Amino acid sequence: MPLGLRKKKNKTKESSNLVENEELAAGGSAAKSSVNGAGLPPPPANLRPKLVFHTQLANGSPTGRIEGFTNVKELYGKIADTFNLSPPEILFCTLNTHKIDMEKLLGGQIGLEDFIFAHIRGIKKEVEVHKSEEALGLTITDNGAGYAFIKRIKEGSVVDGVKVICVGDHIESINGQNIVGTRHYEVARMLKDLPKDKVFTLKLVEPMKAFEMLEPRSKGTKPASENKIGTGRGTLRLRSKGPATVEEVPTEFEEKAVKKVDDLLESYMGIRDTELAATMVEVGRDKKNPDEFAMALDEALGDFAFPDEFVFDVWGAIGDAKQGRF
């Protein structure tokens, strides 16, 4: 049975992409940048979706307009150009809120009327942690462009007792090893493999905050089905392999299945990744049995090494969603 996968720019001029006379409305998953995840050149400009999105820096800025991107790296590049930044300064983006709200995190889909807030690098911190238990209580995700960061902190966990560590912090290094460019599942594995009863060191970068955002740290919110990212007439689906596509708002089946698969990713691998979960649901939609599903996963997501039990559970979750058993 084939289960298991084997496998800063000069700031001398103001960007022309900024919207004039518009008030600040902040209240309101490593390929080369020249190619997409499939190793192919980006599609020609005339084949890209002709969509325009509004954006701001989460810590405060004028409003800008961006268009012509087909993946997350290109999106960050467009935002960086708009605000005269270097793309690596952007840690992650949230949709329709300037707050560090992990349930509004930009993943693989953007509603056609969503407003994009970019969270940029802020204060650097270095902290020593005593790993008194096997589980640290962290859930890791990444921004799709090489930065892993903390999406959730479990209440009462080892990390919960280290108050300087916050949801949204980018993990820059572990025990002096730079992990920029390392995928979230690899970072989660590195943290899990750290020896118990030993002290380890994390270098972190927290997102820059506006004055009104300075408040007690959040542990992150639990996933909720009512937290829908897409709004408006449809969504722009950003893919790690291939061009972006405009799609209908996800169906009830898709939303429930993606949420369940994302929960399984956290349970088995210590990560959350809605784009990865959506890809797995898409792969399994028309498969007739677990073997066929596992082979299709191998073809679509060959970089991952999912446990056989996880693959079975994902197959079961997709089947439950199809039958409306959630």
Backbone torsions as a table, in degrees:
resi	resn	phi	psi	omega
1	MET	NA	127.9	-172.0
2	PRO	-84.7	40.1	178.5
3	LEU	-79.3	149.6	-176.5
4	GLY	89.7	135.3	-175.6
5	LEU	-102.2	127.7	-176.3
6	ARG	-89.2	7.7	149.1
7	LYS	-175.6	NA	NA
8	LYS	NA	119.8	-179.8
9	LYS	-69.9	158.9	177.0
10	ASN	-62.7	135.4	-177.1
11	LYS	-101.5	50.1	-174.5
12	THR	-93.7	-13.0	179.8
13	LYS	-140.4	152.5	-178.7
14	GLU	-85.9	136.7	-176.3
15	SER	-65.4	141.3	178.3
16	SER	-76.1	-7.1	-179.7
17	ASN	-86.2	-3.2	178.4
18	LEU	-76.5	142.8	-179.9
19	VAL	-84.7	123.5	-176.4
20	GLU	-75.1	145.2	172.7
21	ASN	56.1	34.4	177.5
22	GLU	-113.4	127.1	-175.4
23	GLU	-70.4	150.7	175.0
24	LEU	-62.9	131.5	-175.8
25	ALA	-121.0	40.3	-174.5
26	ALA	-68.0	-11.9	174.3
27	GLY	-77.9	-40.4	-176.0
28	GLY	-40.2	NA	NA
29	SER	NA	NA	NA
30	ALA	NA	94.3	176.8
31	ALA	-98.3	163.8	176.6
32	LYS	-62.8	144.8	-174.1
33	SER	-66.6	-18.0	-177.1
34	SER	-82.9	-7.9	-179.9
35	VAL	-133.7	162.5	175.7
36	ASN	-88.3	-178.7	-174.2
37	GLY	-61.7	-18.9	-179.3
38	ALA	-89.0	2.9	-179.0
39	GLY	79.1	16.2	-179.0
40	LEU	-111.4	152.9	176.9
41	PRO	-60.7	150.3	176.1
42	PRO	-57.9	149.7	179.9
43	PRO	-63.9	153.8	179.2
44	PRO	-56.3	152.8	-177.0
45	ALA	-57.4	-33.9	-177.1
46	ASN	-73.1	-10.4	177.6
47	LEU	-101.3	-3.6	-179.5
48	ARG	-83.3	149.4	179.5
49	PRO	-58.7	131.9	-179.8
50	LYS	-86.8	73.3	-176.6
51	LEU	-123.0	143.5	-180.0
52	VAL	-119.6	130.3	178.9
53	PHE	-120.1	147.9	174.6
54	HIS	-93.5	146.4	-175.9
55	THR	-146.6	151.9	172.2
56	GLN	-141.5	161.5	167.3
57	LEU	-78.3	137.1	-174.5
58	ALA	-65.3	-26.0	179.7
59	ASN	-85.3	-0.8	177.4
60	GLY	118.5	128.6	179.5
61	SER	-173.6	168.3	166.2
62	PRO	-63.9	171.6	177.3
63	THR	-92.0	135.6	177.5
64	GLY	-117.9	165.2	175.3
65	ARG	-117.1	137.4	178.5
66	ILE	-132.9	151.2	179.3
67	GLU	-160.8	168.4	171.5
68	GLY	78.9	23.0	177.7
69	PHE	-105.9	152.3	-179.4
70	THR	-123.9	-6.5	176.6
71	ASN	-151.8	175.7	-173.6
72	VAL	-65.0	-40.0	179.9
73	LYS	-61.8	-42.6	177.8
74	GLU	-66.2	-36.9	176.7
75	LEU	-59.6	-47.2	179.0
76	TYR	-62.0	-37.8	177.8
77	GLY	-62.7	-42.0	178.4
78	LYS	-63.9	-43.3	178.6
79	ILE	-63.8	-43.9	179.8
80	ALA	-60.6	-43.3	178.0
81	ASP	-61.4	-39.8	-178.1
82	THR	-62.7	-39.7	-175.4
83	PHE	-107.3	16.9	178.3
84	ASN	54.4	49.6	177.6
85	LEU	-115.5	170.1	167.8
86	SER	-92.7	135.1	-178.2
87	PRO	-50.1	-37.6	179.6
88	PRO	-65.3	-10.7	176.6
89	GLU	-72.7	-17.0	-178.3
90	ILE	-88.6	120.2	-179.7
91	LEU	-83.9	-47.6	178.8
92	PHE	-167.7	174.1	178.7
93	CYS	-127.3	148.7	171.5
94	THR	-119.1	158.6	-177.5
95	LEU	-109.0	124.9	172.5
96	ASN	67.9	15.1	172.6
97	THR	-155.1	141.7	176.8
98	HIS	-86.5	-6.9	-178.2
99	LYS	-78.5	160.2	177.9
100	ILE	-81.9	77.1	-176.4
101	ASP	-108.8	106.4	-174.1
102	MET	-69.1	-16.5	176.3
103	GLU	-82.9	-9.0	176.3
104	LYS	-111.4	19.3	-178.9
105	LEU	-66.4	135.8	175.9
106	LEU	-69.3	123.3	178.7
107	GLY	-118.7	-118.1	-177.5
108	GLY	-93.6	-3.8	-177.5
109	GLN	-137.0	143.3	175.7
110	ILE	-128.2	124.9	174.2
111	GLY	-62.9	144.3	-174.1
112	LEU	-64.4	-15.9	177.1
113	GLU	-114.0	12.4	180.0
114	ASP	-71.3	148.3	176.1
115	PHE	-104.3	129.4	-173.0
116	ILE	-100.5	125.5	175.0
117	PHE	-110.6	125.1	-178.6
118	ALA	-98.6	127.4	178.3
119	HIS	-99.5	121.5	-174.3
120	ILE	-107.5	167.3	-176.1
121	ARG	-59.7	135.5	177.2
122	GLY	-121.3	-127.0	-174.7
123	ILE	-74.2	138.3	172.6
124	LYS	-89.5	144.0	179.3
125	LYS	-139.8	149.9	174.7
126	GLU	-128.5	129.2	-174.2
127	VAL	-138.9	141.2	174.2
128	GLU	-98.9	135.3	-177.0
129	VAL	-125.7	131.4	174.4
130	HIS	-91.6	115.7	-178.6
131	LYS	-81.7	85.2	-176.5
132	SER	-81.5	-14.2	178.1
133	GLU	-133.7	162.7	179.9
134	GLU	-63.9	-41.2	-179.0
135	ALA	-96.3	130.8	179.9
136	LEU	-83.6	-22.5	-178.3
137	GLY	87.0	25.4	179.7
138	LEU	-108.7	142.9	165.8
139	THR	-114.0	128.9	-174.8
140	ILE	-108.6	142.4	168.8
141	THR	-135.4	-178.8	174.8
142	ASP	-140.4	168.4	-172.6
143	ASN	-92.7	5.9	-179.7
144	GLY	80.5	0.9	-178.5
145	ALA	-135.7	24.0	172.3
146	GLY	104.9	1.3	-179.9
147	TYR	-111.2	118.6	172.0
148	ALA	-90.2	141.5	178.6
149	PHE	-147.8	169.7	-173.5
150	ILE	-84.8	122.4	179.8
151	LYS	-99.0	-28.9	-178.4
152	ARG	-152.0	147.2	174.0
153	ILE	-124.0	120.8	-178.3
154	LYS	-72.8	132.0	-178.9
155	GLU	-62.7	133.8	179.4
156	GLY	81.6	2.9	-177.8
157	SER	-82.3	176.1	177.8
158	VAL	-56.5	-49.6	-176.8
159	VAL	-70.1	-29.5	177.7
160	ASP	-59.3	-27.8	178.7
161	GLY	-80.3	-6.7	179.3
162	VAL	-105.3	92.4	-166.2
163	LYS	-68.0	-16.3	-179.6
164	VAL	-76.8	-17.3	179.5
165	ILE	-88.5	127.6	-173.2
166	CYS	-130.0	155.7	170.5
167	VAL	-59.4	135.9	-177.8
168	GLY	97.4	-12.9	179.6
169	ASP	-68.0	130.3	173.2
170	HIS	-80.6	130.4	177.4
171	ILE	-88.3	110.9	-175.7
172	GLU	-90.0	-37.1	178.7
173	SER	-154.3	154.2	175.3
174	ILE	-123.7	119.0	-178.0
175	ASN	50.5	41.5	176.3
176	GLY	83.5	-6.1	178.8
177	GLN	-89.3	116.8	179.5
178	ASN	-67.2	128.4	-178.4
179	ILE	-116.7	13.3	175.5
180	VAL	-61.7	129.8	-176.4
181	GLY	93.9	-5.2	179.2
182	THR	-89.3	133.0	-178.2
183	ARG	-66.4	157.0	-174.4
184	HIS	-59.7	-39.4	-178.3
185	TYR	-67.5	-30.9	176.5
186	GLU	-72.0	-39.4	177.2
187	VAL	-63.5	-43.9	178.5
188	ALA	-60.5	-39.5	178.7
189	ARG	-66.6	-41.1	178.5
190	MET	-60.8	-43.1	179.5
191	LEU	-66.7	-40.1	179.1
192	LYS	-64.8	-34.9	-176.5
193	ASP	-81.1	-6.4	176.8
194	LEU	-62.6	138.8	-175.6
195	PRO	-67.4	141.8	177.9
196	LYS	-70.0	151.7	178.4
197	ASP	66.2	20.3	175.0
198	LYS	-118.0	158.6	176.7
199	VAL	-96.0	134.2	174.6
200	PHE	-127.6	163.0	-174.5
201	THR	-117.4	132.8	175.0
202	LEU	-115.1	135.8	166.9
203	LYS	-105.3	124.6	-173.3
204	LEU	-123.8	156.6	172.2
205	VAL	-129.8	119.9	-179.8
206	GLU	-92.2	152.8	178.0
207	PRO	-65.0	144.8	176.8
208	MET	-68.1	136.2	-175.9
209	LYS	-114.8	144.5	168.9
210	ALA	-74.4	161.1	-175.3
211	PHE	-56.1	-43.0	-175.4
212	GLU	-73.5	-7.7	-179.8
213	MET	-92.0	-6.4	-177.6
214	LEU	-71.9	110.7	-174.4
215	GLU	-156.4	168.7	178.4
216	PRO	-54.8	146.4	-174.9
217	ARG	-63.1	151.9	177.1
218	SER	-100.0	147.5	174.0
219	LYS	-90.1	1.2	-174.5
220	GLY	87.2	152.6	-178.9
221	THR	-100.9	153.6	176.9
222	LYS	-73.0	147.1	179.9
223	PRO	-58.2	141.6	178.2
224	ALA	-137.5	135.3	-175.3
225	SER	-65.1	-22.8	-179.2
226	GLU	-78.1	-10.1	178.1
227	ASN	-83.2	87.4	-176.7
228	LYS	-97.1	132.3	-179.5
229	ILE	-81.6	-46.5	-175.5
230	GLY	-74.0	137.2	173.8
231	THR	-136.3	171.0	175.6
232	GLY	80.0	-151.9	-170.9
233	ARG	-79.7	-15.5	-177.6
234	GLY	177.7	-166.9	-179.4
235	THR	-133.3	153.1	171.0
236	LEU	-96.4	116.2	-179.2
237	ARG	-91.3	116.3	177.6
238	LEU	-92.9	125.5	-176.6
239	ARG	-114.1	143.0	175.9
240	SER	-70.6	-24.3	177.2
241	LYS	-128.4	119.0	179.3
242	GLY	97.6	170.7	-175.6
243	PRO	-75.6	161.1	174.6
244	ALA	-68.8	151.8	178.7
245	THR	-134.7	147.3	173.7
246	VAL	-89.1	125.7	-175.8
247	GLU	-129.5	165.2	173.9
248	GLU	-66.8	157.8	173.9
249	VAL	-55.3	136.7	-177.5
250	PRO	-52.9	140.6	178.0
251	THR	-72.5	169.7	178.0
252	GLU	-61.1	-40.1	176.7
253	PHE	-58.6	-48.2	-177.6
254	GLU	-63.1	-43.5	-179.3
255	GLU	-62.3	-45.8	-178.6
256	LYS	-67.5	-41.9	-179.7
257	ALA	-66.2	-43.9	179.7
258	VAL	-62.5	-43.1	179.2
259	LYS	-60.7	-45.0	-179.5
260	LYS	-65.1	-42.6	178.8
261	VAL	-65.8	-38.4	176.9
262	ASP	-62.5	-39.5	175.5
263	ASP	-61.5	-40.5	178.6
264	LEU	-66.7	-36.6	176.1
265	LEU	-60.7	-40.9	178.5
266	GLU	-67.2	-43.1	-177.3
267	SER	-64.4	-44.4	-175.2
268	TYR	-86.5	-35.8	-169.0
269	MET	-121.1	-6.3	178.7
270	GLY	73.6	24.5	-180.0
271	ILE	-130.5	161.3	167.6
272	ARG	-129.0	136.4	-175.7
273	ASP	-159.3	96.6	-176.3
274	THR	-66.8	-31.7	177.8
275	GLU	-65.5	-44.2	178.0
276	LEU	-62.9	-43.8	179.1
277	ALA	-61.7	-43.0	179.7
278	ALA	-63.9	-37.9	178.3
279	THR	-63.9	-41.9	-179.8
280	MET	-65.4	-40.1	177.2
281	VAL	-63.7	-42.2	179.3
282	GLU	-62.2	-41.6	179.8
283	VAL	-64.2	-39.1	-173.8
284	GLY	-88.7	-4.1	-173.2
285	ARG	-55.9	-44.0	-173.9
286	ASP	-111.5	14.2	-179.4
287	LYS	-83.9	145.6	-170.4
288	LYS	-95.2	-18.8	-178.3
289	ASN	-156.3	166.7	-177.5
290	PRO	-60.2	-36.6	179.6
291	ASP	-61.9	-46.9	179.6
292	GLU	-63.0	-39.7	177.9
293	PHE	-63.4	-45.0	-179.0
294	ALA	-62.8	-40.4	178.7
295	MET	-65.3	-40.3	178.6
296	ALA	-66.6	-38.1	175.5
297	LEU	-61.8	-41.8	179.8
298	ASP	-59.0	-40.3	-180.0
299	GLU	-72.1	-38.5	-174.3
300	ALA	-84.2	-32.3	-172.7
301	LEU	-133.1	56.6	-174.8
302	GLY	-66.7	-14.3	-179.2
303	ASP	-78.8	-14.8	-176.2
304	PHE	-96.3	156.7	175.9
305	ALA	-128.5	81.7	-176.1
306	PHE	-80.9	138.9	174.2
307	PRO	-62.0	147.6	-179.6
308	ASP	-56.9	-41.3	-178.9
309	GLU	-62.1	-37.8	177.9
310	PHE	-63.6	-44.2	-179.7
311	VAL	-60.9	-42.8	177.1
312	PHE	-60.8	-43.4	-177.7
313	ASP	-67.1	-37.9	176.9
314	VAL	-64.3	-44.3	177.5
315	TRP	-58.4	-42.3	179.1
316	GLY	-65.8	-38.6	179.3
317	ALA	-65.0	-41.1	178.3
318	ILE	-64.1	-41.6	178.1
319	GLY	-64.4	-39.8	178.3
320	ASP	-62.8	-40.8	-179.8
321	ALA	-65.4	-39.4	178.0
322	LYS	-61.6	-36.2	-177.7
323	GLN	-87.5	-1.5	179.6
324	GLY	69.7	32.1	-176.1
325	ARG	-91.6	6.1	177.1
326	PHE	-90.5	NA	NA
